[in-house]
Amino acid sequence: MPRMSQEHIAVVIGGAVAGSEATLKLREKGIRVILIEQNPLPYGKIEDGLPRWHVEQRKKEEEKINERLDHALVHFVPSTKLGKDLSFEEIYKEWSVSAILLASGAWRDRPVGVEEFDRYVGKGLLYQNPVVYWFNHYHEPSYNGPRYEIPDNTIVVGGGLASMDVLKICQFEITQRALLKRGIKMDMLTLEKEGIPRALEKHGLKWADLGLKGTTLYYRRRVQDMPLADTPPKPTPEQLEKADALRTKIFNNYQSKNLFNMQERHLPKAPIIDNGSLVGIRFTRTEIVDRKVRELPNTEVEVRFNLAISSIGSIPESIPGIPQKGETYEVEDLETGKVKNLPNVYALGNAVTGKGNIRVSMMHGRKVAEQVATMLAAQTPKTTNAEKLMARVKALQSRAGYDGNFKSWVEKQLAMR
């Protein structure tokens, strides 16, 4: 092993979009990177949050991640979860590295907002992240996680792009099951490519013929308010109107192709329980005044269903030692990603941006890492016992069964699926 006592070493937590882009920028400047990844493969929500019908996009993004991480200056540590297998405190206080970059993503579902609801997880209520993970993996022979059945008359509480994915998952599942009862086996990718109406038409069927109620989205705002397209900073009235029209168009395209139902201006207020399970929700109707949600008095409605899926966003997991402000890690400045009160610790990607957008995460990871690399270039590397640190890293790799060959590791993991 080459002498490393006089070179900068950085730790990156999370190897997906933001983490791999940050790793690339650091190693391009000659900075050695220890990459801690909670999963066997470093694809994060490209693999586990982007539904599997995005075949080409997933392949493209995963190849990019592989290219960024397969390098002699990158020490990949898979299957090692921060806060469980390795503490942040150990890295921060004992490893004496030049910088720590937190690209751990947002894996925790944002709560519904009504405390009683969480008592019924698995009893009529599911959250988005486990559902999408199950959908992406349940067909694999090696899958041993939770298994779900999406019934007809499921509701989705949410309103963003992730909600659109959850609606499609539900519609595909109930459509495929209804067709199987008719002796028709239809591939999920066919439904996604053709759209449900066209796919059914090829078998002489219409949606009404299946006798399904379908999946319904309940959103506290209006269709034109859904975050399906960005609004420019400090928009003019004309720009707002244009953005509203674009969001409505995007939504209508989703709905016409996937045939889910929509209920605008419904805010969940209380669960309806029967025999220990969530069977309904009491909603209050809302109105939108100056782009803000306002509850309307005396407008409560009861909605009954067979399953509710909460899809109102993802937030980072709490990690002891890392300060949080609200639902994200607390940073002094979003541009630099510098974590408050922790010198040389930076947060990047959707752990702080609050957005799951691939490009946004990549650009933020790049920006933060370039600033860190520039800063380190002006500093003398810490004269810590780097050889001892790398021995610790090698022990973590061995514990995960990783032999140091990134390419062969990836091939082996994919072959096991």
matplotlib code that plots the C-alpha trace (Angstrom):
import matplotlib.pyplot as plt

x = [0.0, 1.5, 2.4, -0.7, 0.2, 0.7, -2.4, -5.9, -8.5, -12.2, -15.2, -18.3, -21.5, -23.7, -22.7, -25.6, -26.1, -24.8, -22.3, -20.8, -20.6, -18.8, -16.5, -15.6, -14.8, -12.7, -10.6, -10.1, -8.2, -6.1, -8.1, -8.5, -12.1, -13.5, -17.0, -19.5, -22.6, -25.5, -26.5, -24.4, -24.6, -24.3, -27.3, -29.6, -32.9, -31.9, -32.4, -34.8, -36.8, -37.1, -39.7, -38.4, -40.2, -37.5, -35.2, -33.0, -32.8, -31.8, -29.2, -27.7, -27.5, -26.1, -23.4, -22.5, -22.2, -20.0, -17.6, -17.3, -16.5, -14.3, -11.0, -7.8, -8.4, -11.8, -12.2, -15.7, -17.2, -20.6, -23.3, -22.3, -25.1, -24.2, -25.7, -26.0, -22.8, -20.6, -21.2, -20.8, -19.0, -16.3, -15.7, -15.7, -13.7, -11.4, -10.7, -9.1, -10.0, -9.8, -13.6, -16.8, -19.5, -23.0, -24.8, -26.9, -30.1, -33.7, -34.9, -37.5, -41.0, -42.4, -45.2, -48.8, -49.0, -51.7, -50.0, -52.5, -51.9, -48.6, -50.2, -51.7, -48.6, -49.1, -52.8, -54.4, -51.6, -48.3, -45.6, -44.2, -40.6, -41.3, -43.9, -41.6, -38.7, -41.0, -42.2, -38.7, -37.5, -40.3, -39.8, -36.2, -35.5, -33.3, -35.9, -36.7, -38.3, -41.9, -44.5, -47.6, -50.8, -52.2, -56.0, -58.6, -59.9, -56.5, -56.0, -52.7, -52.3, -49.7, -49.3, -45.8, -44.0, -43.4, -47.1, -47.5, -45.2, -47.1, -50.4, -49.0, -47.7, -51.1, -52.9, -50.5, -50.9, -54.7, -54.9, -52.6, -54.5, -57.9, -56.5, -55.1, -58.6, -59.6, -56.6, -54.6, -51.0, -49.8, -46.3, -45.9, -43.6, -46.4, -48.8, -46.3, -45.3, -48.8, -50.8, -53.7, -56.4, -54.4, -53.1, -56.7, -58.0, -55.7, -57.6, -61.0, -61.4, -62.1, -61.3, -65.0, -65.0, -62.6, -65.1, -62.4, -62.9, -59.2, -56.7, -57.5, -55.1, -56.1, -54.2, -54.6, -54.1, -55.2, -53.9, -52.2, -50.4, -48.8, -44.9, -44.7, -42.7, -40.5, -41.5, -38.8, -37.5, -39.6, -42.0, -44.1, -47.9, -47.4, -44.8, -47.0, -49.9, -47.6, -46.3, -49.9, -50.8, -47.8, -48.4, -52.1, -51.0, -48.4, -51.0, -53.7, -51.2, -50.5, -54.1, -55.3, -52.6, -53.0, -56.7, -56.4, -58.9, -58.2, -59.7, -58.3, -58.4, -58.6, -56.6, -56.4, -57.5, -58.4, -58.3, -61.3, -60.6, -62.4, -61.2, -57.7, -57.1, -57.3, -60.3, -60.9, -59.9, -61.8, -60.7, -61.4, -61.9, -59.6, -59.3, -56.2, -55.8, -52.7, -51.1, -51.7, -53.9, -56.8, -59.1, -62.8, -65.0, -67.7, -66.6, -65.5, -65.9, -65.4, -63.5, -63.4, -60.8, -59.0, -55.5, -54.0, -50.4, -48.8, -46.7, -46.0, -42.2, -39.0, -36.7, -33.2, -32.9, -31.8, -28.2, -26.8, -24.2, -25.6, -27.8, -31.1, -33.4, -36.9, -36.8, -33.3, -29.7, -29.0, -26.5, -25.1, -25.5, -27.2, -24.6, -21.7, -23.5, -21.5, -23.2, -23.7, -21.2, -19.3, -16.1, -15.2, -18.6, -20.8, -24.3, -25.3, -28.0, -31.6, -30.5, -30.6, -32.2, -35.5, -35.8, -35.5, -34.6, -31.6, -30.1, -30.6, -28.8, -26.0, -25.4, -25.5, -23.1, -20.7, -20.9, -20.2, -17.4, -15.7, -15.7, -14.4, -11.6, -10.6, -10.5, -8.4, -5.9, -5.0, -4.5, -1.8, -3.0, -3.6, -0.6, -2.7, -1.8, -3.4, -2.2, -4.0, -7.2, -7.0, -6.6, -9.9, -11.5, -10.2, -11.7, -15.1, -14.8, -14.0, -16.9, -19.2, -17.4, -15.9, -12.4, -11.6, -12.4, -15.3, -16.1, -16.2, -18.3, -20.9, -21.1, -21.4, -24.2, -26.2, -25.7, -27.2, -30.6]
y = [0.0, 3.4, 5.9, 8.0, 10.0, 13.2, 13.1, 14.3, 11.6, 12.3, 10.1, 10.1, 8.6, 7.3, 6.3, 7.1, 10.2, 13.0, 10.8, 9.3, 12.7, 14.2, 11.2, 11.8, 15.5, 14.7, 11.9, 14.1, 16.4, 13.6, 13.2, 9.7, 8.8, 6.2, 5.6, 4.2, 2.6, 1.1, -1.3, -3.9, -1.8, 2.0, 2.9, 4.3, 5.5, 4.9, 1.2, 1.3, 4.5, 4.8, 2.3, -0.6, 0.4, 3.1, 0.4, 2.5, 5.5, 3.2, 1.4, 4.7, 6.2, 3.0, 2.9, 6.5, 5.7, 2.7, 4.8, 7.4, 4.9, 2.3, 4.0, 3.3, 6.4, 5.2, 2.7, 1.3, 0.0, -1.7, -3.0, -0.6, 1.5, 4.7, 4.8, 1.0, -0.7, 2.3, 5.5, 9.0, 9.8, 7.2, 8.7, 12.3, 11.9, 8.9, 8.8, 12.3, 12.7, 16.0, 16.1, 14.2, 14.5, 13.3, 12.1, 9.6, 10.6, 10.7, 7.2, 8.0, 8.7, 12.0, 11.3, 11.8, 14.6, 13.1, 11.2, 8.4, 7.2, 5.6, 3.1, 1.4, 0.9, -2.6, -2.5, -0.6, 2.0, 1.7, 4.2, 5.0, 3.9, 0.3, -0.1, 1.1, -1.0, -4.1, -3.4, -3.1, -6.3, -8.8, -10.5, -11.4, -14.9, -13.6, -11.2, -11.9, -8.6, -7.8, -8.7, -6.6, -7.1, -3.9, -4.2, -2.4, 0.8, 1.8, 5.5, 7.5, 10.6, 12.9, 15.0, 15.0, 13.1, 10.2, 10.0, 9.6, 6.6, 5.0, 5.5, 3.8, 0.9, 0.4, 0.6, -1.8, -4.3, -4.3, -4.3, -7.3, -9.2, -8.5, -9.6, -12.8, -13.7, -13.5, -15.7, -12.7, -12.4, -8.8, -7.6, -4.5, -2.9, -3.3, -1.4, 1.3, 1.7, 1.4, 3.0, 1.0, 2.0, 1.0, -2.2, -3.2, -2.3, -4.8, -7.5, -6.0, -4.6, -1.3, -0.2, -0.5, -4.1, -5.0, -3.9, -2.0, 1.1, 2.0, 3.9, 7.4, 10.3, 12.6, 15.9, 18.9, 21.4, 21.6, 19.9, 23.1, 23.3, 19.9, 20.0, 18.3, 21.2, 23.9, 27.5, 30.2, 32.1, 35.2, 34.4, 36.9, 36.4, 35.2, 32.7, 31.4, 30.9, 29.1, 26.8, 26.1, 25.1, 22.9, 21.1, 20.5, 19.2, 16.8, 15.5, 15.0, 13.0, 10.7, 10.3, 9.6, 6.9, 5.2, 5.8, 6.6, 8.9, 12.3, 14.2, 17.7, 19.8, 17.1, 17.3, 14.2, 14.9, 11.6, 7.9, 5.6, 2.3, -1.0, -4.0, -2.5, -1.6, 1.6, 1.4, 5.1, 8.7, 11.8, 14.6, 18.3, 20.2, 23.1, 26.2, 27.8, 31.5, 33.3, 29.9, 28.8, 26.0, 27.1, 24.6, 25.1, 24.7, 22.1, 20.3, 17.0, 14.0, 10.3, 8.1, 4.4, 2.2, -1.1, 0.4, 3.8, 4.6, 7.8, 9.4, 12.9, 12.9, 11.5, 12.9, 11.9, 9.5, 10.9, 10.0, 10.6, 13.4, 15.1, 18.2, 18.5, 21.5, 20.3, 17.4, 17.9, 18.1, 21.6, 23.4, 26.9, 27.5, 25.3, 26.4, 25.0, 22.3, 23.0, 21.3, 23.6, 23.3, 20.5, 21.7, 19.9, 18.1, 18.8, 17.6, 17.2, 15.9, 15.4, 15.0, 18.8, 20.0, 18.3, 17.3, 13.8, 15.1, 13.3, 16.3, 18.5, 15.9, 15.5, 19.3, 19.9, 17.0, 18.4, 22.0, 21.0, 18.6, 21.1, 23.7, 21.1, 20.1, 23.7, 24.3, 21.2, 22.1, 25.1, 23.1, 20.8, 17.2, 15.9, 13.9, 11.1, 7.4, 6.8, 3.3, 2.4, 4.1, 2.1, -1.1, -0.2, 0.4, -3.0, -4.7, -3.1, -4.3, -7.8, -7.8, -7.1, -9.7, -7.1, -7.9, -4.5, -5.2, -2.9, -4.2, -7.9, -7.0, -5.3, -8.2, -10.7, -8.8, -8.4, -12.1, -13.1, -11.4]
z = [0.0, -1.0, 1.7, 2.5, 5.6, 3.5, 1.4, 2.0, 2.7, 2.6, 3.7, 1.5, 3.1, 0.3, -3.2, -5.4, -7.5, -5.2, -3.4, -6.6, -8.3, -5.2, -5.1, -8.8, -8.1, -5.1, -6.7, -9.8, -7.4, -6.1, -2.9, -1.6, -0.8, 1.6, 0.4, 3.0, 1.4, 3.3, 0.5, -1.4, -4.5, -4.5, -6.6, -3.9, -5.2, -8.8, -7.9, -4.9, -5.5, -9.3, -10.4, -12.5, -15.7, -16.1, -17.6, -19.8, -17.4, -14.5, -16.6, -17.7, -14.3, -12.7, -15.4, -14.5, -10.9, -11.6, -13.7, -10.9, -8.2, -10.0, -9.3, -7.3, -5.1, -4.1, -1.3, -1.5, 1.7, 1.0, 3.3, 6.1, 7.5, 9.3, 12.8, 12.9, 11.6, 12.0, 14.1, 12.8, 16.0, 15.3, 11.8, 13.0, 16.2, 15.5, 11.8, 11.6, 7.9, 6.0, 5.2, 5.6, 3.0, 3.8, 0.7, 2.6, 0.8, 2.1, 3.0, 5.7, 4.7, 5.8, 8.3, 7.3, 9.9, 12.1, 15.0, 15.2, 11.6, 12.3, 14.7, 11.6, 9.4, 8.0, 9.2, 6.3, 5.9, 4.0, 3.2, -0.3, 0.1, 1.2, -1.5, -4.3, -2.9, -2.9, -6.4, -7.7, -6.1, -5.4, -8.8, -7.9, -6.7, -3.9, -2.6, 1.1, 2.2, 3.0, 0.4, -0.3, -2.3, -3.7, -3.6, -5.7, -4.1, -2.7, -2.1, -2.3, -0.1, -1.7, -4.7, -6.2, -8.9, -6.5, -6.0, -9.7, -9.6, -6.7, -8.5, -11.5, -9.4, -7.9, -11.2, -12.9, -10.0, -10.0, -13.8, -14.2, -11.5, -13.2, -16.6, -15.1, -14.0, -17.7, -18.7, -20.0, -18.8, -19.5, -18.8, -16.7, -19.2, -21.8, -19.6, -19.0, -22.7, -24.2, -21.4, -19.8, -22.3, -25.4, -23.8, -22.9, -26.3, -28.0, -26.1, -27.0, -23.5, -21.8, -18.3, -17.3, -18.4, -15.5, -12.9, -10.9, -8.8, -9.3, -7.3, -6.1, -5.3, -2.5, -2.6, -0.2, -3.1, -6.7, -9.8, -11.0, -7.6, -7.9, -7.9, -11.3, -12.9, -11.5, -11.1, -11.7, -8.7, -8.1, -10.9, -12.7, -12.9, -16.5, -15.4, -12.7, -15.1, -17.6, -14.8, -13.7, -17.2, -17.6, -14.4, -15.4, -18.8, -17.2, -14.7, -17.4, -19.5, -16.5, -15.7, -19.2, -19.7, -16.3, -15.4, -11.7, -10.0, -8.5, -5.5, -5.0, -1.9, 0.7, 3.9, 6.1, 9.7, 11.5, 10.9, 10.8, 12.5, 12.4, 14.3, 14.8, 11.1, 9.2, 6.9, 6.2, 6.7, 7.6, 5.3, 5.6, 2.4, 1.6, -0.5, -2.0, -1.1, -2.3, -3.0, 0.6, 1.9, 4.1, 5.7, 5.2, 8.3, 8.5, 5.3, 6.8, 4.5, 5.2, 2.7, 3.0, 1.2, 1.2, 1.6, 2.0, 0.8, 2.1, -0.5, 0.8, 0.4, 1.9, 4.5, 5.7, 8.6, 11.9, 12.7, 16.2, 16.1, 13.0, 13.7, 12.0, 11.4, 10.8, 8.3, 6.8, 8.1, 9.4, 7.2, 7.5, 3.8, 1.2, -1.4, 0.5, 2.4, 5.5, 8.5, 11.4, 14.3, 12.6, 11.0, 7.7, 7.5, 4.5, 3.5, -0.1, -2.4, -1.3, 2.4, 2.4, -0.9, -0.1, -3.8, -5.2, -8.7, -10.1, -11.8, -8.8, -6.6, -9.0, -9.4, -5.7, -5.0, -7.7, -6.4, -2.7, -3.6, -5.9, -3.1, -0.6, -3.0, -3.6, 0.2, 0.8, -1.9, 0.2, 3.4, 4.6, 4.8, 8.4, 9.6, 11.0, 10.8, 7.4, 7.3, 10.5, 9.1, 5.9, 7.9, 9.6, 6.2, 4.9, 8.0, 7.2, 3.6, 4.7, 7.1, 4.0, 1.9, -0.4, -1.7, -3.1, -6.8, -7.5, -11.0, -10.0, -6.9, -9.0, -11.4, -8.6, -6.9, -10.1, -10.9, -7.5, -8.4]

ax = plt.figure().add_subplot(projection="3d")
ax.plot(x, y, z, "-o")
ax.set_aspect("equal")
plt.show()
